[in-house]
């Protein structure tokens, strides 16, 4: 069994107005940062996955994204996996 | 002037209890996904940066993270920049 860390990002689809992002953008501009624009806000989820191999880990995270972490109607998700190398003895 | 896309993630410091993460973890377990654990929830911010070079873009995003996007007392942030290659004619 291997241990992976999954880094998941979930964001609103391009076609959907991101009100929170627009608000942050306005705030940045009033803080004199006009060089920053097109702000879009999403969620970032980090989790640990126990799986026999990377393919299975990918499946598990994909499943979690579809069932719980994202709303497939209005959000897109992407993730990357990172294998955690155990330091010291392993059972 | 170059255009960059910045991908920023902001998450609670390790030492701070992530109540939202714990709740999501419990939900995953009740959805029969016991292989997923240590869930931590953060924010993901995507934005466009106009800057003469990558160093300056990095400075601008760092500034925005410190002043608005994260709470330095209890959150950590990290970001990566991606240069956007203009397709077609540029002024």
N, CA and C atoms of all chains as a GROMACS GRO file, in nm:
protein
  546
    1UNK      N    1   0.084  -0.120   0.000
    1UNK     CA    2   0.000   0.000   0.000
    1UNK      C    3   0.088   0.126   0.000
    2UNK      N    4   0.060   0.216  -0.090
    2UNK     CA    5   0.138   0.339  -0.096
    2UNK      C    6   0.056   0.457  -0.046
    3UNK      N    7   0.126   0.561  -0.010
    3UNK     CA    8   0.059   0.680   0.039
    3UNK      C    9   0.085   0.795  -0.057
    4UNK      N   10  -0.021   0.860  -0.099
    4UNK     CA   11  -0.008   0.974  -0.190
    4UNK      C   12  -0.071   1.097  -0.127
    5UNK      N   13  -0.020   1.212  -0.165
    5UNK     CA   14  -0.088   1.336  -0.130
    5UNK      C   15  -0.152   1.388  -0.257
    6UNK      N   16  -0.282   1.418  -0.248
    6UNK     CA   17  -0.351   1.473  -0.365
    6UNK      C   18  -0.374   1.622  -0.343
    7UNK      N   19  -0.344   1.700  -0.446
    7UNK     CA   20  -0.368   1.844  -0.442
    7UNK      C   21  -0.479   1.872  -0.542
    8UNK      N   22  -0.595   1.905  -0.492
    8UNK     CA   23  -0.712   1.922  -0.578
    8UNK      C   24  -0.749   2.070  -0.586
    9UNK      N   25  -0.773   2.120  -0.706
    9UNK     CA   26  -0.830   2.256  -0.717
    9UNK      C   27  -0.964   2.248  -0.786
   10UNK      N   28  -1.058   2.319  -0.731
   10UNK     CA   29  -1.195   2.321  -0.785
   10UNK      C   30  -1.226   2.466  -0.817
   11UNK      N   31  -1.266   2.495  -0.941
   11UNK     CA   32  -1.301   2.635  -0.970
   11UNK      C   33  -1.425   2.641  -1.057
   12UNK      N   34  -1.491   2.755  -1.050
   12UNK     CA   35  -1.611   2.777  -1.129
   12UNK      C   36  -1.578   2.768  -1.276
   13UNK      N   37  -1.668   2.716  -1.354
   13UNK     CA   38  -1.647   2.712  -1.498
   13UNK      C   39  -1.635   2.853  -1.554
   14UNK      N   40  -1.555   2.865  -1.660
   14UNK     CA   41  -1.530   2.994  -1.726
   14UNK      C   42  -1.657   3.073  -1.755
   15UNK      N   43  -1.761   3.001  -1.799
   15UNK     CA   44  -1.883   3.068  -1.844
   15UNK      C   45  -1.963   3.127  -1.729
   16UNK      N   46  -1.929   3.088  -1.607
   16UNK     CA   47  -2.010   3.133  -1.493
   16UNK      C   48  -1.945   3.254  -1.428
   17UNK      N   49  -2.027   3.356  -1.403
   17UNK     CA   50  -1.977   3.479  -1.343
   17UNK      C   51  -1.925   3.451  -1.202
   18UNK      N   52  -1.802   3.492  -1.176
   18UNK     CA   53  -1.742   3.470  -1.045
   18UNK      C   54  -1.750   3.600  -0.965
   19UNK      N   55  -1.856   3.612  -0.887
   19UNK     CA   56  -1.883   3.737  -0.816
   19UNK      C   57  -1.775   3.763  -0.710
   20UNK      N   58  -1.735   3.655  -0.643
   20UNK     CA   59  -1.632   3.669  -0.540
   20UNK      C   60  -1.500   3.717  -0.603
   21UNK      N   61  -1.469   3.660  -0.717
   21UNK     CA   62  -1.348   3.700  -0.789
   21UNK      C   63  -1.351   3.847  -0.829
   22UNK      N   64  -1.466   3.890  -0.879
   22UNK     CA   65  -1.481   4.031  -0.920
   22UNK      C   66  -1.461   4.124  -0.801
   23UNK      N   67  -1.512   4.082  -0.687
   23UNK     CA   68  -1.500   4.165  -0.566
   23UNK      C   69  -1.353   4.175  -0.523
   24UNK      N   70  -1.283   4.062  -0.527
   24UNK     CA   71  -1.141   4.063  -0.490
   24UNK      C   72  -1.063   4.149  -0.589
   25UNK      N   73  -1.100   4.140  -0.717
   25UNK     CA   74  -1.032   4.221  -0.818
   25UNK      C   75  -1.048   4.370  -0.789
   26UNK      N   76  -1.170   4.410  -0.756
   26UNK     CA   77  -1.194   4.551  -0.721
   26UNK      C   78  -1.111   4.591  -0.599
   27UNK      N   79  -1.104   4.500  -0.501
   27UNK     CA   80  -1.028   4.529  -0.380
   27UNK      C   81  -0.880   4.547  -0.414
   28UNK      N   82  -0.828   4.462  -0.503
   28UNK     CA   83  -0.687   4.474  -0.544
   28UNK      C   84  -0.662   4.608  -0.611
   29UNK      N   85  -0.758   4.648  -0.697
   29UNK     CA   86  -0.740   4.775  -0.766
   29UNK      C   87  -0.745   4.892  -0.668
   30UNK      N   88  -0.831   4.882  -0.567
   30UNK     CA   89  -0.831   4.994  -0.471
   30UNK      C   90  -0.708   4.990  -0.381
   31UNK      N   91  -0.638   4.877  -0.377
   31UNK     CA   92  -0.510   4.872  -0.304
   31UNK      C   93  -0.394   4.909  -0.397
   32UNK      N   94  -0.424   4.974  -0.507
   32UNK     CA   95  -0.323   5.019  -0.604
   32UNK      C   96  -0.246   4.903  -0.666
   33UNK      N   97  -0.319   4.799  -0.706
   33UNK     CA   98  -0.254   4.691  -0.779
   33UNK      C   99  -0.330   4.668  -0.910
   34UNK      N  100  -0.321   4.766  -1.000
   34UNK     CA  101  -0.398   4.757  -1.125
   34UNK      C  102  -0.344   4.651  -1.221
   35UNK      N  103  -0.224   4.599  -1.194
   35UNK     CA  104  -0.164   4.501  -1.285
   35UNK      C  105  -0.227   4.363  -1.269
   36UNK      N  106  -0.310   4.346  -1.166
   36UNK     CA  107  -0.372   4.216  -1.142
   36UNK      C  108  -0.518   4.220  -1.186
   37UNK      N  109  -0.559   4.121  -1.264
   37UNK     CA  110  -0.698   4.120  -1.312
   37UNK      C  111  -0.746   3.978  -1.334
   38UNK      N  112  -0.867   3.966  -1.385
   38UNK     CA  113  -0.928   3.834  -1.412
   38UNK      C  114  -0.919   3.739  -1.293
   39UNK      N  115  -0.953   3.789  -1.177
   39UNK     CA  116  -0.941   3.706  -1.057
   39UNK      C  117  -1.056   3.605  -1.052
   40UNK      N  118  -1.022   3.480  -1.029
   40UNK     CA  119  -1.124   3.378  -1.011
   40UNK      C  120  -1.090   3.300  -0.884
   41UNK      N  121  -1.193   3.279  -0.802
   41UNK     CA  122  -1.169   3.216  -0.673
   41UNK      C  123  -1.227   3.075  -0.673
   42UNK      N  124  -1.150   2.982  -0.622
   42UNK     CA  125  -1.197   2.845  -0.613
   42UNK      C  126  -1.157   2.784  -0.481
   43UNK      N  127  -1.167   2.653  -0.475
   43UNK     CA  128  -1.130   2.582  -0.353
   43UNK      C  129  -1.003   2.501  -0.378
   44UNK      N  130  -0.927   2.483  -0.272
   44UNK     CA  131  -0.808   2.400  -0.280
   44UNK      C  132  -0.823   2.293  -0.172
   45UNK      N  133  -0.813   2.168  -0.209
   45UNK     CA  134  -0.828   2.060  -0.112
   45UNK      C  135  -0.703   1.973  -0.117
   46UNK      N  136  -0.646   1.948   0.000
   46UNK     CA  137  -0.529   1.861   0.007
   46UNK      C  138  -0.571   1.740   0.086
   47UNK      N  139  -0.540   1.620   0.039
   47UNK     CA  140  -0.577   1.502   0.117
   47UNK      C  141  -0.478   1.389   0.096
   48UNK      N  142  -0.482   1.294   0.188
   48UNK     CA  143  -0.393   1.179   0.182
   48UNK      C  144  -0.471   1.060   0.126
   49UNK      N  145  -0.410   0.986   0.035
   49UNK     CA  146  -0.475   0.871  -0.027
   49UNK      C  147  -0.392   0.747  -0.001
   50UNK      N  148  -0.456   0.642   0.043
   50UNK     CA  149  -0.389   0.512   0.058
   50UNK      C  150  -0.434   0.425  -0.059
   51UNK      N  151  -0.341   0.382  -0.143
   51UNK     CA  152  -0.380   0.301  -0.258
   51UNK      C  153  -0.264   0.213  -0.300
   52UNK      N  154  -0.294   0.100  -0.366
   52UNK     CA  155  -0.187   0.010  -0.408
   52UNK      C  156  -0.098   0.070  -0.518
   53UNK      N  157  -0.157   0.152  -0.603
   53UNK     CA  158  -0.074   0.216  -0.707
   53UNK      C  159  -0.137   0.350  -0.748
   54UNK      N  160  -0.067   0.421  -0.836
   54UNK     CA  161  -0.109   0.556  -0.870
   54UNK      C  162  -0.242   0.558  -0.946
   55UNK      N  163  -0.265   0.459  -1.032
   55UNK     CA  164  -0.390   0.455  -1.107
   55UNK      C  165  -0.509   0.446  -1.014
   56UNK      N  166  -0.496   0.359  -0.914
   56UNK     CA  167  -0.606   0.342  -0.819
   56UNK      C  168  -0.626   0.469  -0.736
   57UNK      N  169  -0.515   0.533  -0.700
   57UNK     CA  170  -0.522   0.657  -0.622
   57UNK      C  171  -0.596   0.764  -0.703
   58UNK      N  172  -0.562   0.770  -0.832
   58UNK     CA  173  -0.626   0.866  -0.922
   58UNK      C  174  -0.777   0.842  -0.930
   59UNK      N  175  -0.814   0.715  -0.939
   59UNK     CA  176  -0.955   0.677  -0.943
   59UNK      C  177  -1.029   0.722  -0.817
   60UNK      N  178  -0.965   0.697  -0.702
   60UNK     CA  179  -1.027   0.732  -0.574
   60UNK      C  180  -1.050   0.882  -0.562
   61UNK      N  181  -0.949   0.960  -0.601
   61UNK     CA  182  -0.962   1.106  -0.589
   61UNK      C  183  -1.066   1.157  -0.688
   62UNK      N  184  -1.065   1.101  -0.808
   62UNK     CA  185  -1.161   1.141  -0.910
   62UNK      C  186  -1.304   1.119  -0.861
   63UNK      N  187  -1.323   1.005  -0.799
   63UNK     CA  188  -1.452   0.970  -0.742
   63UNK      C  189  -1.495   1.070  -0.635
   64UNK      N  190  -1.401   1.103  -0.547
   64UNK     CA  191  -1.431   1.197  -0.439
   64UNK      C  192  -1.466   1.334  -0.496
   65UNK      N  193  -1.394   1.375  -0.602
   65UNK     CA  194  -1.422   1.505  -0.665
   65UNK      C  195  -1.562   1.507  -0.721
   66UNK      N  196  -1.598   1.397  -0.789
   66UNK     CA  197  -1.730   1.392  -0.853
   66UNK      C  198  -1.842   1.386  -0.751
   67UNK      N  199  -1.820   1.308  -0.644
   67UNK     CA  200  -1.929   1.285  -0.549
   67UNK      C  201  -1.943   1.391  -0.442
   68UNK      N  202  -1.831   1.455  -0.407
   68UNK     CA  203  -1.840   1.545  -0.292
   68UNK      C  204  -1.770   1.678  -0.310
   69UNK      N  205  -1.648   1.676  -0.364
   69UNK     CA  206  -1.567   1.797  -0.358
   69UNK      C  207  -1.607   1.904  -0.459
   70UNK      N  208  -1.666   1.863  -0.571
   70UNK     CA  209  -1.706   1.964  -0.668
   70UNK      C  210  -1.851   1.947  -0.707
   71UNK      N  211  -1.906   2.052  -0.762
   71UNK     CA  212  -2.041   2.048  -0.818
   71UNK      C  213  -2.024   2.042  -0.970
   72UNK      N  214  -2.040   1.924  -1.030
   72UNK     CA  215  -2.006   1.908  -1.172
   72UNK      C  216  -2.088   1.996  -1.267
   73UNK      N  217  -2.199   2.048  -1.218
   73UNK     CA  218  -2.282   2.134  -1.304
   73UNK      C  219  -2.214   2.268  -1.329
   74UNK      N  220  -2.152   2.323  -1.226
   74UNK     CA  221  -2.094   2.456  -1.244
   74UNK      C  222  -1.945   2.468  -1.211
   75UNK      N  223  -1.884   2.356  -1.173
   75UNK     CA  224  -1.743   2.365  -1.138
   75UNK      C  225  -1.658   2.264  -1.216
   76UNK      N  226  -1.533   2.300  -1.236
   76UNK     CA  227  -1.434   2.208  -1.294
   76UNK      C  228  -1.332   2.176  -1.186
   77UNK      N  229  -1.275   2.056  -1.191
   77UNK     CA  230  -1.170   2.026  -1.094
   77UNK      C  231  -1.049   1.969  -1.165
   78UNK      N  232  -0.936   1.980  -1.100
   78UNK     CA  233  -0.816   1.913  -1.150
   78UNK      C  234  -0.733   1.877  -1.028
   79UNK      N  235  -0.649   1.777  -1.042
   79UNK     CA  236  -0.565   1.743  -0.927
   79UNK      C  237  -0.434   1.682  -0.973
   80UNK      N  238  -0.337   1.686  -0.883
   80UNK     CA  239  -0.213   1.615  -0.909
   80UNK      C  240  -0.180   1.531  -0.786
   81UNK      N  241  -0.116   1.419  -0.811
   81UNK     CA  242  -0.081   1.327  -0.702
   81UNK      C  243   0.068   1.331  -0.680
   82UNK      N  244   0.106   1.311  -0.557
   82UNK     CA  245   0.247   1.314  -0.522
   82UNK      C  246   0.268   1.196  -0.429
   83UNK      N  247   0.358   1.108  -0.463
   83UNK     CA  248   0.379   0.992  -0.375
   83UNK      C  249   0.457   1.036  -0.252
   84UNK      N  250   0.411   0.992  -0.135
   84UNK     CA  251   0.482   1.028  -0.014
   84UNK      C  252   0.580   0.917   0.018
   85UNK      N  253   0.705   0.952   0.027
   85UNK     CA  254   0.805   0.851   0.055
   85UNK      C  255   0.819   0.838   0.207
   86UNK      N  256   0.797   0.716   0.255
   86UNK     CA  257   0.803   0.692   0.400
   86UNK      C  258   0.945   0.706   0.448
   87UNK      N  259   0.961   0.778   0.556
   87UNK     CA  260   1.095   0.786   0.616
   87UNK      C  261   1.096   0.692   0.736
   88UNK      N  262   1.194   0.607   0.743
   88UNK     CA  263   1.201   0.512   0.854
   88UNK      C  264   1.133   0.381   0.818
   89UNK      N  265   1.113   0.296   0.918
   89UNK     CA  266   1.060   0.162   0.895
   89UNK      C  267   0.911   0.166   0.861
   90UNK      N  268   0.870   0.074   0.776
   90UNK     CA  269   0.729   0.064   0.738
   90UNK      C  270   0.682  -0.078   0.771
   91UNK      N  271   0.559  -0.088   0.814
   91UNK     CA  272   0.506  -0.220   0.849
   91UNK      C  273   0.481  -0.301   0.723
   92UNK      N  274   0.564   4.450  -2.217
   92UNK     CA  275   0.484   4.400  -2.105
   92UNK      C  276   0.440   4.257  -2.133
   93UNK      N  277   0.460   4.170  -2.036
   93UNK     CA  278   0.420   4.032  -2.055
   93UNK      C  279   0.297   4.001  -1.970
   94UNK      N  280   0.228   3.894  -2.008
   94UNK     CA  281   0.109   3.853  -1.933
   94UNK      C  282   0.135   3.717  -1.871
   95UNK      N  283   0.108   3.708  -1.741
   95UNK     CA  284   0.126   3.581  -1.670
   95UNK      C  285  -0.005   3.540  -1.606
   96UNK      N  286  -0.023   3.410  -1.591
   96UNK     CA  287  -0.133   3.362  -1.508
   96UNK      C  288  -0.072   3.312  -1.378
   97UNK      N  289  -0.126   3.360  -1.266
   97UNK     CA  290  -0.075   3.314  -1.137
   97UNK      C  291  -0.176   3.218  -1.076
   98UNK      N  292  -0.128   3.104  -1.027
   98UNK     CA  293  -0.212   3.006  -0.958
   98UNK      C  294  -0.171   3.008  -0.811
   99UNK      N  295  -0.257   3.063  -0.730
   99UNK     CA  296  -0.224   3.081  -0.588
   99UNK      C  297  -0.305   2.983  -0.503
  100UNK      N  298  -0.240   2.916  -0.409
  100UNK     CA  299  -0.316   2.837  -0.312
  100UNK      C  300  -0.287   2.892  -0.173
  101UNK      N  301  -0.394   2.904  -0.096
  101UNK     CA  302  -0.383   2.955   0.039
  101UNK      C  303  -0.441   2.848   0.131
  102UNK      N  304  -0.364   2.804   0.230
  102UNK     CA  305  -0.423   2.704   0.321
  102UNK      C  306  -0.386   2.734   0.465
  103UNK      N  307  -0.468   2.683   0.553
  103UNK     CA  308  -0.445   2.704   0.696
  103UNK      C  309  -0.313   2.642   0.736
  104UNK      N  310  -0.241   2.705   0.828
  104UNK     CA  311  -0.116   2.647   0.877
  104UNK      C  312  -0.143   2.512   0.942
  105UNK      N  313  -0.044   2.425   0.929
  105UNK     CA  314  -0.053   2.287   0.982
  105UNK      C  315  -0.102   2.283   1.128
  106UNK      N  316  -0.054   2.379   1.208
  106UNK     CA  317  -0.081   2.374   1.352
  106UNK      C  318  -0.225   2.409   1.385
  107UNK      N  319  -0.296   2.464   1.287
  107UNK     CA  320  -0.432   2.511   1.314
  107UNK      C  321  -0.535   2.406   1.273
  108UNK      N  322  -0.628   2.380   1.363
  108UNK     CA  323  -0.731   2.279   1.337
  108UNK      C  324  -0.818   2.322   1.219
  109UNK      N  325  -0.831   2.233   1.121
  109UNK     CA  326  -0.911   2.264   1.003
  109UNK      C  327  -1.047   2.194   1.017
  110UNK      N  328  -1.142   2.268   1.073
  110UNK     CA  329  -1.273   2.212   1.104
  110UNK      C  330  -1.346   2.170   0.976
  111UNK      N  331  -1.335   2.254   0.875
  111UNK     CA  332  -1.402   2.226   0.747
  111UNK      C  333  -1.344   2.098   0.686
  112UNK      N  334  -1.212   2.085   0.694
  112UNK     CA  335  -1.146   1.965   0.643
  112UNK      C  336  -1.192   1.839   0.715
  113UNK      N  337  -1.202   1.849   0.846
  113UNK     CA  338  -1.247   1.734   0.927
  113UNK      C  339  -1.388   1.692   0.886
  114UNK      N  340  -1.471   1.790   0.861
  114UNK     CA  341  -1.609   1.763   0.824
  114UNK      C  342  -1.616   1.692   0.689
  115UNK      N  343  -1.535   1.740   0.593
  115UNK     CA  344  -1.531   1.678   0.461
  115UNK      C  345  -1.477   1.535   0.474
  116UNK      N  346  -1.378   1.516   0.559
  116UNK     CA  347  -1.322   1.383   0.579
  116UNK      C  348  -1.428   1.286   0.631
  117UNK      N  349  -1.506   1.332   0.728
  117UNK     CA  350  -1.614   1.247   0.781
  117UNK      C  351  -1.714   1.213   0.671
  118UNK      N  352  -1.744   1.315   0.588
  118UNK     CA  353  -1.839   1.294   0.479
  118UNK      C  354  -1.785   1.190   0.380
  119UNK      N  355  -1.655   1.197   0.349
  119UNK     CA  356  -1.594   1.100   0.257
  119UNK      C  357  -1.603   0.960   0.315
  120UNK      N  358  -1.580   0.950   0.446
  120UNK     CA  359  -1.586   0.818   0.508
  120UNK      C  360  -1.729   0.764   0.507
  121UNK      N  361  -1.827   0.853   0.526
  121UNK     CA  362  -1.963   0.800   0.521
  121UNK      C  363  -2.006   0.768   0.378
  122UNK      N  364  -1.931   0.820   0.279
  122UNK     CA  365  -1.958   0.782   0.139
  122UNK      C  366  -1.873   0.660   0.099
  123UNK      N  367  -1.824   0.586   0.198
  123UNK     CA  368  -1.747   0.464   0.176
  123UNK      C  369  -1.616   0.490   0.103
  124UNK      N  370  -1.546   0.597   0.145
  124UNK     CA  371  -1.414   0.622   0.089
  124UNK      C  372  -1.314   0.634   0.204
  125UNK      N  373  -1.288   0.522   0.272
  125UNK     CA  374  -1.200   0.528   0.390
  125UNK      C  375  -1.053   0.549   0.354
  126UNK      N  376  -1.019   0.533   0.224
  126UNK     CA  377  -0.878   0.546   0.185
  126UNK      C  378  -0.832   0.692   0.182
  127UNK      N  379  -0.929   0.784   0.195
  127UNK     CA  380  -0.894   0.927   0.189
  127UNK      C  381  -0.895   0.986   0.330
  128UNK      N  382  -0.789   1.056   0.365
  128UNK     CA  383  -0.783   1.112   0.501
  128UNK      C  384  -0.704   1.242   0.502
  129UNK      N  385  -0.684   1.298   0.620
  129UNK     CA  386  -0.607   1.423   0.637
  129UNK      C  387  -0.652   1.533   0.542
  130UNK      N  388  -0.782   1.552   0.532
  130UNK     CA  389  -0.833   1.652   0.438
  130UNK      C  390  -0.811   1.791   0.495
  131UNK      N  391  -0.755   1.878   0.413
  131UNK     CA  392  -0.742   2.019   0.453
  131UNK      C  393  -0.795   2.105   0.340
  132UNK      N  394  -0.875   2.204   0.376
  132UNK     CA  395  -0.941   2.285   0.275
  132UNK      C  396  -0.880   2.424   0.273
  133UNK      N  397  -0.855   2.474   0.155
  133UNK     CA  398  -0.801   2.609   0.143
  133UNK      C  399  -0.865   2.681   0.027
  134UNK      N  400  -0.804   2.791  -0.013
  134UNK     CA  401  -0.857   2.868  -0.124
  134UNK      C  402  -0.764   2.855  -0.244
  135UNK      N  403  -0.822   2.866  -0.360
  135UNK     CA  404  -0.743   2.866  -0.482
  135UNK      C  405  -0.778   2.993  -0.558
  136UNK      N  406  -0.680   3.071  -0.593
  136UNK     CA  407  -0.705   3.197  -0.663
  136UNK      C  408  -0.626   3.196  -0.792
  137UNK      N  409  -0.694   3.228  -0.901
  137UNK     CA  410  -0.626   3.235  -1.030
  137UNK      C  411  -0.636   3.379  -1.075
  138UNK      N  412  -0.529   3.439  -1.120
  138UNK     CA  413  -0.538   3.577  -1.166
  138UNK      C  414  -0.437   3.604  -1.276
  139UNK      N  415  -0.463   3.712  -1.348
  139UNK     CA  416  -0.377   3.753  -1.459
  139UNK      C  417  -0.288   3.867  -1.411
  140UNK      N  418  -0.161   3.860  -1.444
  140UNK     CA  419  -0.066   3.963  -1.402
  140UNK      C  420  -0.002   4.024  -1.526
  141UNK      N  421   0.003   4.156  -1.531
  141UNK     CA  422   0.076   4.227  -1.636
  141UNK      C  423   0.204   4.276  -1.575
  142UNK      N  424   0.318   4.233  -1.626
  142UNK     CA  425   0.445   4.278  -1.569
  142UNK      C  426   0.553   4.271  -1.674
  143UNK      N  427   0.659   4.352  -1.658
  143UNK     CA  428   0.766   4.352  -1.758
  143UNK      C  429   0.846   4.222  -1.758
  144UNK      N  430   0.859   4.157  -1.642
  144UNK     CA  431   0.931   4.028  -1.639
  144UNK      C  432   0.879   3.942  -1.524
  145UNK      N  433   0.930   3.820  -1.516
  145UNK     CA  434   0.876   3.726  -1.418
  145UNK      C  435   0.906   3.769  -1.274
  146UNK      N  436   1.022   3.828  -1.250
  146UNK     CA  437   1.055   3.871  -1.114
  146UNK      C  438   0.955   3.974  -1.062
  147UNK      N  439   0.923   4.069  -1.150
  147UNK     CA  440   0.829   4.174  -1.111
  147UNK      C  441   0.689   4.113  -1.090
  148UNK      N  442   0.650   4.018  -1.174
  148UNK     CA  443   0.520   3.951  -1.160
  148UNK      C  444   0.514   3.879  -1.026
  149UNK      N  445   0.624   3.813  -0.992
  149UNK     CA  446   0.633   3.740  -0.865
  149UNK      C  447   0.615   3.837  -0.747
  150UNK      N  448   0.680   3.951  -0.756
  150UNK     CA  449   0.669   4.054  -0.652
  150UNK      C  450   0.525   4.101  -0.634
  151UNK      N  451   0.459   4.125  -0.748
  151UNK     CA  452   0.320   4.175  -0.745
  151UNK      C  453   0.227   4.074  -0.680
  152UNK      N  454   0.242   3.946  -0.717
  152UNK     CA  455   0.153   3.843  -0.663
  152UNK      C  456   0.182   3.824  -0.514
  153UNK      N  457   0.309   3.827  -0.478
  153UNK     CA  458   0.347   3.811  -0.338
  153UNK      C  459   0.284   3.921  -0.253
  154UNK      N  460   0.289   4.041  -0.306
  154UNK     CA  461   0.230   4.156  -0.240
  154UNK      C  462   0.080   4.138  -0.220
  155UNK      N  463   0.013   4.092  -0.326
  155UNK     CA  464  -0.132   4.072  -0.319
  155UNK      C  465  -0.165   3.964  -0.216
  156UNK      N  466  -0.084   3.858  -0.211
  156UNK     CA  467  -0.107   3.750  -0.114
  156UNK      C  468  -0.096   3.804   0.027
  157UNK      N  469   0.009   3.884   0.051
  157UNK     CA  470   0.032   3.937   0.187
  157UNK      C  471  -0.075   4.036   0.228
  158UNK      N  472  -0.117   4.121   0.133
  158UNK     CA  473  -0.208   4.230   0.170
  158UNK      C  474  -0.354   4.192   0.167
  159UNK      N  475  -0.390   4.095   0.081
  159UNK     CA  476  -0.534   4.070   0.066
  159UNK      C  477  -0.572   3.923   0.063
  160UNK      N  478  -0.497   3.841  -0.012
  160UNK     CA  479  -0.546   3.706  -0.038
  160UNK      C  480  -0.530   3.610   0.079
  161UNK      N  481  -0.431   3.634   0.165
  161UNK     CA  482  -0.415   3.542   0.277
  161UNK      C  483  -0.409   3.618   0.408
  162UNK      N  484  -0.433   3.547   0.515
  162UNK     CA  485  -0.417   3.602   0.649
  162UNK      C  486  -0.287   3.545   0.704
  163UNK      N  487  -0.180   3.625   0.704
  163UNK     CA  488  -0.047   3.570   0.736
  163UNK      C  489  -0.036   3.512   0.877
  164UNK      N  490  -0.130   3.548   0.965
  164UNK     CA  491  -0.125   3.495   1.101
  164UNK      C  492  -0.158   3.347   1.104
  165UNK      N  493  -0.256   3.306   1.023
  165UNK     CA  494  -0.297   3.166   1.032
  165UNK      C  495  -0.294   3.090   0.901
  166UNK      N  496  -0.253   3.156   0.794
  166UNK     CA  497  -0.252   3.088   0.664
  166UNK      C  498  -0.115   3.095   0.597
  167UNK      N  499  -0.086   2.993   0.517
  167UNK     CA  500   0.032   2.994   0.431
  167UNK      C  501  -0.015   3.003   0.287
  168UNK      N  502   0.066   3.063   0.202
  168UNK     CA  503   0.029   3.066   0.060
  168UNK      C  504   0.147   3.022  -0.025
  169UNK      N  505   0.117   2.977  -0.143
  169UNK     CA  506   0.222   2.949  -0.240
  169UNK      C  507   0.162   2.973  -0.378
  170UNK      N  508   0.244   3.001  -0.473
  170UNK     CA  509   0.191   3.024  -0.608
  170UNK      C  510   0.292   2.987  -0.714
  171UNK      N  511   0.239   2.963  -0.833
  171UNK     CA  512   0.328   2.944  -0.947
  171UNK      C  513   0.279   3.034  -1.059
  172UNK      N  514   0.374   3.080  -1.140
  172UNK     CA  515   0.342   3.168  -1.251
  172UNK      C  516   0.356   3.093  -1.382
  173UNK      N  517   0.277   3.132  -1.477
  173UNK     CA  518   0.279   3.067  -1.607
  173UNK      C  519   0.271   3.181  -1.708
  174UNK      N  520   0.366   3.189  -1.798
  174UNK     CA  521   0.360   3.298  -1.895
  174UNK      C  522   0.256   3.267  -2.001
  175UNK      N  523   0.174   3.366  -2.032
  175UNK     CA  524   0.074   3.344  -2.134
  175UNK      C  525   0.130   3.390  -2.268
  176UNK      N  526   0.132   3.301  -2.362
  176UNK     CA  527   0.188   3.336  -2.492
  176UNK      C  528   0.075   3.391  -2.578
  177UNK      N  529   0.094   3.514  -2.624
  177UNK     CA  530  -0.009   3.579  -2.705
  177UNK      C  531  -0.021   3.510  -2.839
  178UNK      N  532  -0.143   3.483  -2.880
  178UNK     CA  533  -0.163   3.428  -3.013
  178UNK      C  534  -0.211   3.542  -3.102
  179UNK      N  535  -0.147   3.558  -3.215
  179UNK     CA  536  -0.187   3.667  -3.305
  179UNK      C  537  -0.105   3.793  -3.278
  180UNK      N  538  -0.147   3.904  -3.338
  180UNK     CA  539  -0.072   4.029  -3.331
  180UNK      C  540  -0.082   4.093  -3.192
  181UNK      N  541   0.025   4.155  -3.150
  181UNK     CA  542   0.027   4.225  -3.022
  181UNK      C  543   0.066   4.370  -3.047
  182UNK      N  544   0.008   4.462  -2.970
  182UNK     CA  545   0.039   4.604  -2.990
  182UNK      C  546   0.180   4.635  -2.939
   0.00000   0.00000   0.00000
